[in-house]
Amino acid sequence: MASFELVEPTNLQDAFALLDDEDPAVRPFGGGTALMLMMKAQLFKPVRLVSLRLLGQQFDGIALSADKSSFRIGAMTTFSQLEHSAEIATYLPVITKTMRTLANVRVRNVATIGGNLAHGDPHLDLPPVWLALGAKALIINKTGERLIPVEEIFAGYYETTLEQGDLIAELHVPVRPGWRSHYAKVTTRAEHDWPALGIAVSVLSEGGRVKGASLVLSAAVDRPTRLVAAENILRGATLDDAVLRAAGEAAVEEVHIETDNRGSAAYKKHLLRVHLGRAIQTVTGA
Amino acid sequence: MVAVTSSPNIGKSIDRLEAREKVTGRVEYVHHLRLPGMLYGKIFRSNVPHARIKSVDISAAQALEGVYQVITIDDIRKVIPHPYYGPAFHDQPILADGKVRFAGEPVAVVLATDKRIAEEAVGLITAEYEDLPGVFDEVDAMTSETLVHDELKPAATFPDLQHLKGRSGTNVALDYHLLHGDPDAGFAASDHIFEHTFRTQQVMHTPMEPFVSVADVQEGRVTLHTASQGPSFVRIEIARLLGLPENRVRVVVPHLGGGFGGKLYIKLEALVTALSMVAQRPVKISLTMEEQFYMVTRHPCTFKIKSGVTKEGKILARHCEIVWNGGAYADIGPRVTQKAGFTSAGPYDIENVSIDSYAVYTNRPPCGALRGFGAPQTAWAYERHTDMIADALGFDKIAFRRQNLLREGRPQASGTLMRDAALDQVLDHLVDRMNWDIPLDKGTGRIRRGRGIAIGFKGITAPTTSVAIVNMYGDGSCGLYIGTVDMGQGSDTVMAQIAAEVLNIDAASIRVIHPDTDVTPYDMGTLGSRSTFHMGTAVRLAAEEAKAKIAALAVELGMPEGSNVPLAELLRRKYGMQAGNIIGTGSFIPAYEKPDTKTGQSTKATPFWGVGAAGAEVEIDTETGHITVTKLVNVADVGTAINPKMVQQQLSGAGIMQLGFTLTENMVFRDGQLTNGSLADYKIPNLLDMPREFINEYVESRQKDGPFGAKGAGESTTIALSPAIGNAVADAIGIHLTDLPITPESIFRALQEANGTPLAGD
């Protein structure tokens, strides 16, 4: 690891000035948990790292709106802050539960939700959950800001749509009454492992009939991906084994899964069929 | 369970002598060591598995500011004319010499005062290769025209490997044969013949402390500080390479953060010595966790086993053919081939046995000893085979084993008689702890349950020597000088307990002097469950000699017979002040008879027998193949447990390690390239993978010629664990898996195959 500059600007103006460089070796960083591994492996050799730690205000905090319809979560919020938030546990319990199998205490204490999204690693556990919850990200740069669905951050395997100088500032997460969510981390080797598949589901159902569904697959694909065809099968359907099977088949058909050390493509497709159905059953009680 | 004893030291779970130092972070490791003027080396490795080296361009690395020197084999040859090393064959070049034989082989080293600069410079080195066809599978390597080595170079260092010649013009480094009785006649007289083929995968030792060595060469002397399990061998081999007498080479070993057989023989030591000679500065190399995959690993093997059985369940004949994938360099593979070979027919009384065991070279990272010297790989085959026979013939699995088990005084396949091997007791105890008499609810729906047991044994490397010195100082306190390396197994404590028992002092008061070949005497190595038995005996003898000398001194000073005047007082009277020493030495080598080269027969093939049995209960989700080991029982025969708590830790530690080798650990290769060379992708088990019920126990037994009845315990629970799980899986789903590791996907594929709906290849 060669030496580099580490700066900690205290306001946005300074941050943008420090990031205003064409050099991809100038990067913002949140907790640094992913970046440090890439630096140790010499995959990333920074010239300058711009810490967002001291930007304050907009980048910090978990705030539930007065009408309790949505959360605003600063991008520098750590996983353990999310994990231990009573309001998150009440209104978005899927987040609290996901934390139990996500990395380890040391990582959760420093990793941030903004950095986690900007990393673009398809094996991460939280991005598919944000997608299933319908979260949006506020991206700011020195000329303005834009609010986009989290899904639109991802462009491919470790690739994002973020431009040099863009910062993820906050997440907006709706609280949708009646919707129930679940994240299934499917590992195929040791119990604690990178997922072979990450399956996040969020479903609104009434008396076995599905009124709304967002289904997301990660890890087995190059980016967290909405399973649109499977959602279409569920929407309006009354849940039974046949519907779940059809949704599983549709999911397998609509994504491209490749063989890796966590399983062959054929096996992971099979796991998708089984675990998507189980995840839906978990939230609908069907 | 614990032998009742009135002894103040034996059979007592005293705390580890170094416990306080370890938990406060003060214990000494090579990783902490910095010498004045020391350079750090970083290794540039080949990215192709088999190729001639056309050129290595070091110019950009050499030009980087802060780089001291970039070194290739050409530089090393100037200081070491024949830069090849190894315990069985002198086949491994200190750096690649004209050819690379596995992807990951060291080709050049950058030296710099700053390790980050060395690391950066390695990224600037380029090499051009002319690719050669590679051979990766052990069975292919037996007949392949691709030769990993054009010339075979036996080392002749160890007596048990002196007959090594290798087969020139092939990849076979060693073939071992055993013939006992008349197998043809035995098969002819059998009612049923069974033949199965089993495979095991490549795995690695994964010590928490990666390999690290420091060499300091000056004035015709070499000092090595190294994380080694075998300082005496390191000294011999470095002295040979440099043409120096042994007293010019000093090898110092502090505590190790694990070894498991990986840190044996020569690893980084030859390289750092050569680098220090070239640079004339101390040189340190610390491998990363990821680099460990390219240092040494465990042999994959293919094992074809054939048995002839009578309709009453007596095994009449057995043939074993094992091919061991040794990787690019032999390391100690020939000993694995031989030691695991001779017990590969299992702990059964079979009159007619033939064994052919082959070590072959391939273009994979080298393989060596790993906690069991091949015994776990062979037990995977012979104990799965036992259950498959029992299933086919409808025999009770316990009764079938009991019917055929080797008993006290009976000849094992090598002709060596079984002595002090508590096979029956271990099996009985296991059956009890598994509650075998109570039927298991196997389930009828998606979740199926099963249980299985297995029993195995191993021979111990022979003949090997240990020497110990007990030094009583002027105030009567005691220093114990031994070459045994405490790498976490607790040998310091156990050796102190043995000395304390003889000398009638407090074990915790003894100072154990760690290996330093300038100070501590010879020991063959901390390996193969040998330390408690061999070094333990040497320590006992040394302590007895010291005790006799103290008694003689008392007589000399005119004390009445049996007087208990403290040693400090005796020495004060003798020398007129606090001065002098009482030195006792002990040297131990067990009896050994070299096996016949053609038949493997020997009346004394092993100093003792290692015995272990395991039982497992598993739960399988038949929709996904997901497997959960819900209960695991390990039972071993360790003779007298000198320190019961540490024995238990050995048993459970070895069990957890073998659990990983059974379910999760697998070095995956594609075209000779390792595709999962990091701990993110090579999964060792963690706490979440522990069975809900995990029992580790030993039976009451006594190794009559061991120190206070003890024998080794470090490998006992690696032997039978994999087949116990494999047998439990078969019990749950009715399908016999033959390959390790057992993964959810391999189970699911087997289920689909059996259902007539096989899963697509990819």
Interface residues (C-beta under 8 A of the other chain):
Chain A: M1 A2 S3 Q42 T188 R189 A190 E191 H192 D193 W194 T259 N261 G263 S264 A265 A266 Y267 H270 L271 V274 H275
Chain B: R116 I117 E119 E120 G123 E623 T624 G660 T664 V668 T675 N676 A680 D681 K683 I684 P685 N686 L688 D689 T743 P744 E745 F748 R749 L759 A760 G761 D762
